[in-house]
Amino acid sequence: MRLCLGTLINILYYNRNNGVKVDLVCDSIASSYGVDLSKIYYERNNYDKLKAGRNNTPNEIIDAARLVPAEKLSNGIKNYILPIIKDSKKEAIIFEIRDVLRNDETINWDTTLGFDGFTKRNVCECTHLMFADTLAAVLQYTVLEVANNECQAAIKETGKEYVESFVVNPGEIVLDPEAIATTTPLTITSSKDQFVRTFTEVDSIHVMGAAAKSSAHIFCVEMSNQEFQFRRLQDYLFKNIGRYVMSRYKANQMASEGNADQIGLYALREFQNTYKDKSDNVLGEMLLYIFMEQVLGAPKIMSKIELNRLHGTISKSDGIHLYSGNFAGQPFNQIVYGASNIEEDLCVAADRAFSRILDIKNNRNNELRVVENTIYNNVFDKETTAYIKNLIIPEKGHKDSCDMAFGVFLGYSMDLSSADPRTYRNDAMKKMKSDIADLKDHIREKIISENLSGYDFYIYVIPFNNAQGEKLKLIEEMLNDGGM
């Protein structure tokens, strides 16, 4: 057997929706690359020749494949190929591709298929796969690495009889799994009330080439007069200062002593005293805390300001959170260490955040020690302390300890002033979607080049009008009585 374009066309064709003909399958593949195959194949029998291996892959598709980003091809597959195949046959398609790969002796097990992060071994052995991303990688390999017109005999082996006789093993793989956060004694501290009025989610993507839970999300604040407006964000952060600054134990202690009305004032004074001379990174640290809790559903263990209060602090993180949930039917617990950065350029912000991530990773034992010390330092109540202790110091013979994961907040500049006043909102949304797609490829390369493929990443992004100026201005106004 050989993995080639004709083989892939066969697999898709024999798992198609009723009424779908071979020319539509071929057109859908080409459209995923932004190519109109109908303008190249004027004669109907050319589609049959491509499917049978008598034609090579059209040069127009090959040229497009050399330039296409992974995220764009994956989106093309979602838009053009998924609608023509039976949803119930997606597992069968992956099993058939795996079978062909296993029997293709021309491909070594560690060969990269199409895009970084996908190897023959990964595709054949991973139990959790993103369908469109995996198909994109395999398709890219067949287009760029295999001469379709040299595979006629191999294509015949994957015809109708092969596909229809193929036996799928239920439960062997999970496609497009989603992590679902679960409730624990460690509760969310930030306020949910204003979050949905403050932020709009523009797009979210899975980070291809990394663990399947890894994701990146881009949000924005309200826009008016061709600018991002931050008053609601500032107000929301100000109302959450007490929750960000104070440990649960301290807040509960003040409330039990009848001083609940003083918690906000106490927290604001501490916030002002801590950051009056060093506010460069505070906005990113606070937004990291908000997104970790409100979007990921990962309650804080300690915020950055709490870490700063530790004498002789040994943590390099911008905040530490606990993420507990279920993924593909399996429970998981992760300690999520934060890194934040706000720069003019999004990729520069990502590079600097990843530099911090490497520092955290290399400081692993000390980072875990900080979390362990919360057990003894009156950070939580007794029930929560016992729960945390059981997670990070499991009894012998019981479950494994928590995995390390990373939460990232990134800010960057987007100038709306030169946009068309009539369409700037839609133009901004399109630009943000393009930016997060480009970031995905950049992040994927960083994860692979820095040997971080065994970690999950939860990335949150917001554009600013002037990132360098606003990250200081917004905090400075909060330091002066909250900018109210």
C-alpha positions in Angstrom: 0.0 0.0 0.0 1.1 3.6 -0.6 -0.2 6.8 0.9 -0.9 9.1 -2.0 -3.5 11.6 -3.2 -5.4 8.9 -5.1 -5.5 6.7 -2.0 -6.9 9.6 0.0 -9.5 10.5 -2.6 -10.6 6.8 -2.6 -11.0 6.8 1.2 -13.0 10.1 1.2 -15.1 9.1 -1.8 -16.2 5.8 -0.3 -17.1 7.5 2.9 -19.0 10.3 1.2 -22.5 11.6 1.6 -25.2 10.3 -0.8 -25.1 12.0 -4.2 -21.5 13.2 -3.9 -19.5 12.4 -7.1 -15.8 12.0 -7.5 -15.4 15.4 -9.1 -16.9 17.1 -6.0 -14.4 15.2 -3.8 -11.5 16.4 -5.9 -12.9 19.9 -6.1 -13.3 20.0 -2.3 -9.6 19.0 -1.8 -8.5 21.7 -4.2 -10.8 24.3 -2.6 -9.2 23.5 0.8 -6.0 25.0 -0.8 -7.9 27.9 -2.4 -7.6 26.4 -5.9 -10.5 26.1 -8.3 -9.9 22.7 -9.9 -12.9 23.1 -12.3 -10.8 25.8 -14.2 -8.0 23.3 -14.7 -10.0 20.1 -15.4 -12.2 20.9 -18.3 -12.9 17.3 -19.1 -14.8 15.1 -16.6 -12.5 12.1 -17.0 -9.6 14.0 -15.6 -11.1 13.6 -12.1 -11.3 9.9 -12.6 -7.7 9.8 -13.8 -6.6 11.7 -10.6 -8.4 9.3 -8.4 -6.9 6.3 -10.2 -3.4 7.6 -10.3 -3.2 8.2 -14.0 -2.8 11.9 -13.5 -0.3 13.5 -11.1 -1.4 16.1 -8.6 -2.1 19.4 -10.5 0.8 21.9 -10.2 -1.7 24.6 -9.0 -2.4 22.5 -5.9 1.3 21.7 -5.3 2.2 25.4 -5.6 -0.6 26.4 -3.2 0.5 23.7 -0.7 4.0 25.1 -0.6 2.7 28.3 0.9 -0.4 27.2 2.9 -0.2 27.6 6.7 -1.4 24.5 8.7 -4.3 26.4 10.2 -5.6 27.7 6.8 -5.6 24.2 5.4 -7.3 22.8 8.4 -10.0 25.5 8.1 -10.3 24.7 4.4 -10.9 21.0 5.2 -13.6 22.0 7.7 -15.3 24.3 5.1 -15.1 22.0 2.0 -14.3 18.4 2.9 -16.3 17.8 6.1 -19.6 18.8 4.4 -19.3 16.1 1.8 -18.4 13.1 4.0 -20.7 11.2 6.4 -20.1 12.4 10.0 -20.5 8.8 11.2 -17.6 7.8 9.0 -14.9 10.1 10.4 -13.5 7.4 12.6 -13.5 5.0 9.7 -11.5 7.5 7.6 -8.8 7.8 10.3 -8.6 4.0 10.7 -8.2 3.5 7.0 -5.5 6.2 6.8 -3.7 4.5 9.7 -3.9 1.1 8.0 -2.4 2.5 4.8 0.3 4.3 6.7 1.2 1.1 8.7 1.5 -0.8 5.4 3.4 1.9 3.5 7.0 0.8 3.8 8.3 3.9 2.0 7.5 6.1 5.1 9.6 5.7 8.2 7.8 5.9 11.6 9.4 9.2 12.5 8.8 10.9 9.2 7.0 14.2 9.5 3.6 14.1 7.7 2.8 17.5 6.2 3.3 19.7 9.2 5.6 19.7 12.3 4.1 17.7 15.1 2.6 15.0 12.9 4.6 11.9 12.3 3.6 8.5 11.0 4.0 7.2 14.6 1.8 9.9 16.1 -1.0 9.5 13.6 -1.0 5.8 13.9 -0.7 5.6 17.7 -2.3 8.6 19.3 -5.6 7.9 20.9 -6.9 11.5 20.8 -6.8 13.3 17.4 -8.2 16.5 15.9 -9.9 15.2 12.7 -9.4 18.2 10.4 -5.8 18.9 11.6 -4.8 15.2 11.1 -6.4 15.1 7.7 -4.6 18.4 6.8 -1.3 16.9 7.7 -1.8 13.7 5.7 -3.2 15.6 2.7 -0.2 18.0 2.7 2.2 15.0 2.7 0.5 13.4 -0.3 0.5 16.6 -2.3 4.1 17.6 -1.6 5.9 14.3 -1.1 4.3 11.6 -3.3 4.0 11.4 -7.1 0.4 10.4 -7.6 1.0 9.0 -11.1 3.5 6.4 -9.7 0.9 4.8 -7.4 -1.7 3.3 -9.7 -1.3 -0.3 -8.3 -1.3 0.9 -4.7 -4.5 3.0 -5.3 -6.3 -0.1 -6.6 -5.7 -1.8 -3.2 -7.9 0.9 -1.4 -10.9 0.7 -3.6 -14.6 0.2 -2.7 -14.2 -3.3 -1.4 -11.3 -2.4 0.9 -13.2 0.6 2.4 -16.5 -1.1 2.8 -15.0 -4.2 4.4 -12.9 -2.2 6.9 -13.7 -2.9 10.5 -13.7 0.0 12.9 -12.8 -0.7 16.6 -15.1 1.4 18.7 -13.4 3.4 21.4 -9.9 3.0 20.1 -9.6 6.7 19.2 -11.4 9.8 20.3 -11.8 12.5 17.6 -12.0 16.2 18.4 -12.1 15.8 22.2 -12.9 18.7 24.5 -11.7 19.2 28.0 -14.5 19.9 30.5 -13.6 21.6 33.8 -15.0 20.0 37.0 -15.9 21.6 40.3 -13.5 21.1 43.2 -13.1 22.5 46.7 -10.8 25.1 45.2 -13.3 27.6 43.9 -13.1 30.4 41.4 -12.3 33.7 43.1 -12.9 36.3 40.3 -16.3 37.8 39.5 -18.2 36.5 36.5 -20.8 39.2 36.4 -19.1 41.7 34.1 -16.9 39.3 32.1 -19.2 38.8 29.2 -20.0 42.5 29.0 -16.3 43.3 29.0 -14.9 40.8 26.5 -16.0 39.3 23.2 -14.4 36.1 22.0 -13.4 36.5 18.4 -11.9 33.1 17.7 -10.4 30.0 19.3 -8.2 27.3 17.8 -6.5 24.1 18.9 -2.7 24.3 18.9 -1.8 21.8 16.2 1.3 19.6 16.9 0.9 19.8 20.7 -1.3 17.9 23.1 -5.0 18.0 22.1 -6.1 20.1 25.1 -3.8 23.0 24.1 -5.7 26.0 22.7 -5.4 29.6 21.8 -8.2 32.2 22.2 -8.4 35.8 21.0 -10.8 38.3 22.7 -11.4 42.0 22.3 -13.0 44.8 24.2 -15.7 47.0 22.8 -14.8 49.2 19.8 -16.0 52.6 18.9 -14.7 55.5 16.9 -12.1 53.2 15.4 -10.5 52.5 18.7 -10.6 49.7 21.4 -12.3 51.1 24.5 -11.0 49.9 27.8 -13.2 51.6 30.4 -15.2 48.4 31.1 -12.1 46.4 31.3 -10.6 48.8 33.8 -13.7 48.8 35.9 -13.9 45.0 35.8 -10.3 44.7 37.0 -10.8 47.3 39.7 -13.7 45.3 41.1 -11.6 42.2 41.2 -8.5 43.7 42.9 -9.6 42.2 46.3 -9.9 38.7 44.8 -6.6 39.1 43.0 -4.6 40.5 45.9 -5.8 38.5 48.8 -5.5 34.8 49.7 -8.8 33.0 50.4 -7.7 32.5 54.0 -7.0 36.2 54.6 -10.3 37.3 53.0 -12.3 34.7 55.0 -10.5 35.8 58.2 -11.3 39.5 57.7 -15.0 38.6 56.9 -15.2 36.4 60.1 -13.9 39.3 62.1 -16.6 41.5 60.9 -14.4 43.4 58.5 -15.8 42.2 55.1 -16.5 45.8 54.1 -12.8 46.6 54.5 -11.5 43.8 52.2 -11.6 46.0 49.1 -9.9 48.9 50.7 -7.2 46.7 52.3 -6.5 45.1 48.9 -6.4 48.4 47.0 -3.8 49.8 49.4 -1.7 46.7 49.1 -2.0 46.8 45.3 -0.9 50.5 45.3 2.0 49.9 47.7 3.2 46.9 45.7 3.0 48.4 42.2 3.5 52.1 42.6 7.1 51.9 41.3 6.9 48.8 39.1 3.7 48.5 37.0 5.2 47.3 33.7 3.8 43.8 33.8 0.8 44.1 36.1 -1.9 44.4 33.5 -0.8 41.2 31.8 -0.6 39.4 35.2 -4.1 40.4 36.1 -5.6 39.5 32.8 -3.9 36.2 32.9 -5.6 35.6 36.3 -9.0 36.6 34.9 -8.8 34.4 31.8 -7.4 31.4 33.7 -10.4 31.5 36.0 -13.3 32.7 33.8 -12.4 31.0 30.5 -10.3 28.0 31.4 -12.1 27.4 34.7 -8.8 27.0 36.6 -9.0 28.6 40.1 -6.0 30.5 41.3 -3.7 28.8 43.8 -1.7 32.0 44.1 -1.7 35.2 42.0 1.5 37.0 41.1 1.1 39.5 43.9 0.7 36.7 46.4 3.9 35.1 45.0 5.6 38.4 45.4 4.7 38.5 49.1 6.5 35.2 49.8 9.8 35.9 51.5 12.7 34.7 49.3 10.2 33.7 46.6 11.5 31.0 44.3 8.7 31.0 41.7 9.3 32.5 38.2 5.6 32.3 37.3 3.1 35.1 36.8 0.5 33.1 38.7 -0.4 29.5 39.6 -3.7 27.9 39.0 -5.3 24.4 39.3 -7.1 23.0 36.3 -9.2 19.9 37.0 -11.5 18.2 34.5 -12.4 15.4 32.2 -10.8 14.8 28.8 -12.1 12.1 26.5 -13.7 10.4 29.5 -10.6 10.5 31.7 -10.1 12.8 34.7 -7.1 15.0 34.9 -5.5 17.5 37.2 -2.9 20.1 36.1 -1.0 22.8 37.9 -1.0 25.7 35.4 1.9 28.1 35.7 1.4 31.5 34.1 3.4 33.7 31.8 2.3 37.0 30.4 3.6 39.6 28.0 2.3 42.7 26.3 4.3 44.0 23.3 3.7 45.9 20.1 4.1 42.8 18.0 2.2 39.6 18.8 5.0 37.2 17.9 7.5 39.1 20.0 5.1 38.9 23.0 4.8 35.2 22.4 8.6 34.7 22.2 9.2 36.5 25.5 6.4 34.6 27.2 8.0 31.4 26.0 11.3 32.5 27.4 9.5 32.8 30.8 7.9 29.4 30.3 11.3 27.8 29.8 12.5 29.4 33.0 9.5 28.0 34.8 10.0 24.5 33.3 13.7 24.5 34.3 12.6 25.7 37.8 10.1 22.8 38.2 11.1 21.6 41.6 11.0 25.0 43.1 7.7 25.8 41.5 6.2 22.7 42.9 7.7 23.5 46.3 5.8 26.8 46.3 2.5 25.0 45.8 3.4 22.4 48.5 4.1 25.2 50.9 0.5 26.5 50.6 -0.5 23.5 52.6 1.4 24.9 55.6 1.0 28.6 55.1 -2.7 29.3 55.8 -3.5 30.0 52.2 -6.7 27.9 52.1 -9.3 26.7 54.5 -8.9 23.2 56.0 -11.1 21.4 53.4 -9.3 23.0 50.5 -5.9 22.4 52.1 -6.6 18.7 52.5 -7.8 18.6 48.8 -4.6 20.3 47.5 -2.4 18.1 49.7 -4.0 14.9 48.3 -3.5 16.2 44.7 0.1 17.2 44.9 1.4 14.7 47.5 -0.7 11.6 46.7 -0.5 8.7 49.1 1.8 5.9 48.1 0.2 3.4 45.8 -2.6 5.8 44.8 -2.9 8.2 41.8 -0.1 10.1 40.1 0.7 13.7 41.0 -0.5 16.7 38.9 1.0 17.4 35.5 2.6 20.8 34.8 0.8 23.0 32.2 1.2 26.6 31.1 -1.3 29.5 30.9 -0.3 32.4 28.7 -1.7 35.9 28.3 -0.5 38.0 25.3 -1.2 41.6 24.3 -0.3 43.4 21.2 -1.1 46.6 19.2 -3.6 46.8 16.4 -4.1 50.2 14.8 -7.8 50.8 13.7 -7.3 54.5 12.9 -6.6 54.0 9.2 -9.5 51.5 8.6 -12.6 52.4 6.7 -15.0 54.0 9.3 -17.9 52.0 7.7 -16.4 48.6 8.0 -13.6 48.9 10.7 -15.4 46.5 13.2 -15.7 43.7 10.6 -12.2 44.4 9.3 -10.8 44.3 12.9 -12.5 40.9 13.5 -11.0 39.5 10.3 -7.6 40.8 11.3 -7.8 39.2 14.7 -8.8 35.9 13.2 -5.8 36.1 10.9 -3.5 37.1 13.7 -4.5 34.1 15.9 -4.1 31.7 12.9 -0.6 33.1 12.3 0.2 32.8 16.0 -0.8 29.2 16.0 1.9 28.3 13.5 4.4 30.4 15.5 3.4 28.7 18.8 3.5 25.3 17.3 7.0 25.8 16.0 8.1 27.1 19.5 6.6 24.1 21.3 8.4 21.7 19.0 11.7 23.5 18.8 11.9 23.9 22.6 10.9 20.2 23.3 7.6 21.2 25.0 5.3 18.8 23.2 4.5 16.9 26.4 2.9 20.0 27.9 -0.5 21.6 27.5 -0.8 25.4 26.7 -3.8 27.7 27.3 -3.2 30.9 25.5 -5.3 34.1 25.6 -4.8 37.2 23.5 -6.2 40.7 23.4 -5.3 43.6 21.0 -4.7 47.1 22.2 -4.5 50.4 20.3 -1.1 51.1 21.8 0.1 48.1 23.8 3.1 49.7 25.4 1.3 52.9 26.4 -1.9 51.4 27.5 -0.4 48.6 29.6 1.0 51.3 31.8 -1.8 53.9 31.6 -4.6 51.5 32.6 -2.7 50.4 35.8 -1.5 53.8 36.7 -5.2 55.1 36.7 -6.2 52.1 38.9 -3.4 53.0 41.3 -4.9 56.5 41.5 -8.2 55.3 43.2 -9.1 52.9 40.4 -9.4 55.5 37.6 -13.0 56.1 38.8 
